[in-house]
């Protein structure tokens, strides 16, 4: 599972579509209406963003990260991968079948 924030839903939808089309992600959920408070260039920032929850396989992470970096408007996009401890066997098999080693 990869977390990635975006400035708006249009940007997130474009990145999500590219990831799914290239079979780098099985599914991307886009959650709008989050507020991010962070420090950037020495100043505290507070921005409305949306969050992508990207379902993929670990072996596709590097290529996925490269694509997100290429498509993302932020200088340093948040791209954080967290391991899945457990999940529905059927769902995880579906994710595995959707994410392939190339198109």
N, C-alpha and C positions, 0 to 999 in steps of 0.2 A: 504494500500500500504506500502510495506516495502522496504527500500533501504539497500543494502548490497554490499560492495566492495569486490573484490577478486583479488588475484595476477595475474591471467591469465584466459583465456576463458575456458581452460580444467577444472580447479577447479570450475568455475562458472557453467559450463554445468553439472558436476557431482552432485553438490549440487542442481541445478534446477531440474534435473531428479529425484533425490530422493524425493524432495518436491512434485513434481507432482505425482509421483508413489504412494506416501503415502497419497495422497489427502489432503495435507496440503496447497497446492497452486493450483490455477486454471491455472495460466500462469506465466511464468518468462521470462522477456525480459533481454537479456544480451547485454550491450552496451560496446564495447571495445574501447580502445584508450583514456581513460581519464587519466589525470595527477593529482595525489594527492600530495599536499604539506602540511605537518603536522609536529608536533614536537613529537618525540618518544625518550624516555630515554635521555632527555636533549639536543637532537640534531635535527636540522631541516632536514627533509627527503623530497625527491622528487621522487616519484615512478610512473611508468606506471601501471595502474590497469584497471579492468573492473568493471562495475556496474550492479548489478542485481536489477530489478524492479519486486517485488514479489506481485502478487495479491492474497489475501486471505481474510478470515473473522477474525474479532477481537477475536472471541471466540476460534480460533485455534492458536492465536499468541504464547502462552506460549510453546506449543508442537513444533511449527515451530522453535522458537528460540532455544530450546534445540537441535533439529536436526541440525540446522545450526552450533551451537557451537561444536557439536560432529564431524562434517565433515569438518569444516573450519580450514585451517592451521595457521591462525593468533592467537596469544596469546589472543588478545582482538579484535574480529571482529566487524566491524561496522554493527549494526543491529538496524535500526531506523524505527519505524512505524509512519506513518502520516495518519490522518483520511481523508477519501474521503468525500467531502462536497456534491458532486452530481455526477451523471454519467448516462449513458444510462440505462434505466430500464431493457432493454433486456440483456445488457452485465452484469449488476450487478446480474441479476437472473441467468445467466449462471455461473458466479463465484460462487454464492451460491450453485448451483447444483453440481459443480465440487469438492468443498471443503466439505469434510464429516467428521463426528465425529469418524473416524477410518476407517480402510480398510475393 
